[in-house]
Amino acid sequence: MKKLFLILIIFVASLSINASNGDSNVEYHTNGVIKSKVIKHEKFFEVIKYYETGTVQENQFFDLNKNKTGCWVRYSESGSLSGEASFKNNKKDGDWKVYNDKSQMIFYIKYKNGKRETISTWNERFGALRLSPLVEFSN
């Protein structure tokens, strides 16, 4: 039990050191579980958000000018993949995918420079994606 307590103290102390050296910033939920962590890499920032249970909620990426960039990934509280989004220069760009609780893709949206190009939806009857007409809805 003493070893476990000592390991816990060392772990918490190492998080505090990392949070104060400027390379990462950690925020906590009221229950003490990490809420978010910002990690500075050489050419980008990585933000990892967590549910109160400690499960990863989302991975986000920003360039050094704080513009959204790269592939963002979102998970359900149970840990299954629930969505993927792609950004370039702070605009939606590339593949966006939304998954149901069975990890089946239910929406696929293609963006180019912030504009929707195609939308595909899951067809339960045929078990496949089908191209849908572009329907206007808010971004």
C-alpha atoms as one frame of an Amber mdcrd trajectory, in Angstrom:
protein
   0.000   0.000   0.000   2.861   2.375   0.805   4.433   1.630  -2.589   1.170
   2.426  -4.357   0.859   5.711  -2.448   4.473   6.628  -3.280   3.929   5.851
  -6.976   0.789   8.010  -6.944   2.695  10.927  -5.367   5.505  10.625  -7.939
   2.963  10.501 -10.780   1.117  13.617  -9.553   4.417  15.439  -8.994   5.574
  14.601 -12.525   2.313  15.991 -13.937   2.845  19.204 -11.988   6.402  19.535
 -13.283   5.249  18.967 -16.869   2.466  21.506 -16.471   4.829  24.180 -15.213
   7.653  23.845 -17.748   5.687  25.474 -20.577   5.634  22.333 -22.726   2.269
  21.158 -21.465  -0.678  22.517 -19.537  -3.014  20.291 -17.537  -6.548  21.074
 -16.307  -8.491  18.807 -13.928 -12.139  17.865 -13.389 -13.500  18.485  -9.872
 -13.040  14.765  -9.133  -9.272  15.093  -9.719  -9.232  13.332 -13.099  -7.464
  15.132 -15.939  -9.936  17.235 -17.947  -7.565  18.403 -20.667  -3.910  18.451
 -21.485  -2.152  20.774 -23.912   1.164  19.530 -25.249   3.414  21.817 -27.243
   5.357  20.085 -30.000   7.935  21.734 -32.225   5.475  22.693 -34.987   2.022
  22.274 -33.402  -0.028  22.018 -30.211  -1.888  18.858 -29.265  -4.949  19.100
 -27.014  -6.273  15.951 -25.380  -9.655  16.212 -23.661 -10.903  13.619 -21.173
 -14.269  12.574 -19.761 -14.656  12.646 -15.957 -14.072   8.895 -16.035 -10.562
   9.445 -17.418 -11.401   8.087 -20.878 -10.096  10.162 -23.786 -12.867  12.299
 -25.267 -11.067  14.073 -28.113  -7.663  14.676 -29.686  -7.273  18.099 -31.289
  -4.388  19.774 -33.114  -3.517  23.423 -33.638  -0.671  25.077 -35.497   1.570
  27.533 -33.655  -0.822  30.367 -34.618  -3.641  28.471 -32.832  -5.412  27.533
 -36.092  -7.172  24.165 -36.205  -5.129  21.693 -38.226  -4.801  17.981 -38.924
  -7.072  15.108 -38.032  -9.184  15.517 -34.907 -10.600  12.351 -33.357 -13.525
  12.036 -30.933 -14.441   9.038 -28.772 -17.559   8.012 -26.875 -17.337   7.712
 -23.117 -17.065   3.933 -23.552 -13.928   4.496 -25.643 -15.282   3.681 -29.099
 -14.586   5.949 -32.045 -17.448   8.405 -32.615 -16.015  10.892 -35.110 -13.072
  12.075 -37.179 -12.623  15.564 -38.589  -9.928  17.152 -40.718  -8.810  20.781
 -40.664  -6.344  22.849 -42.650  -5.580  26.497 -41.850  -8.519  26.680 -39.417
 -11.003  25.460 -42.072 -12.764  22.150 -42.532 -10.762  20.335 -45.170 -10.779
  16.654 -46.029 -12.710  13.702 -44.687 -15.223  13.976 -41.850 -16.701  10.759
 -40.482 -19.356  10.119 -37.841 -19.812   6.672 -36.288 -22.667   5.091 -34.358
 -22.270   3.191 -31.075 -21.493   0.020 -33.072 -18.484   1.789 -34.675 -20.242
   1.831 -38.050 -19.820   4.951 -40.139 -23.180   6.701 -40.453 -22.050   9.928
 -42.144 -19.159  10.752 -44.427 -18.675  14.363 -45.440 -15.955  15.672 -47.732
 -14.809  19.274 -47.243 -12.494  21.369 -49.384 -11.238  24.696 -48.054 -14.184
  25.042 -45.647 -16.926  24.089 -48.131 -18.898  20.836 -48.227 -18.374  18.862
 -51.416 -20.207  15.593 -50.720 -22.285  13.937 -48.013 -22.828  10.212 -47.747
 -25.128   8.544 -45.225 -25.402   5.001 -43.881 -28.155   2.916 -45.388 -29.314
   0.429 -42.716 -31.193  -1.727 -45.217 -28.256  -2.274 -47.568 -25.479  -1.831
 -45.027 -23.562   0.631 -47.157 -22.874   4.325 -47.540 -24.846   6.135 -50.210
 -24.313   9.579 -51.638 -26.901  12.032 -50.383 -27.913  15.271 -52.009 -26.261
  18.261 -50.396 -28.680  19.402 -47.739 -28.124  22.793 -46.185 -27.620  22.626
 -42.453 -25.523  24.736 -40.156 -21.816  23.942 -39.837
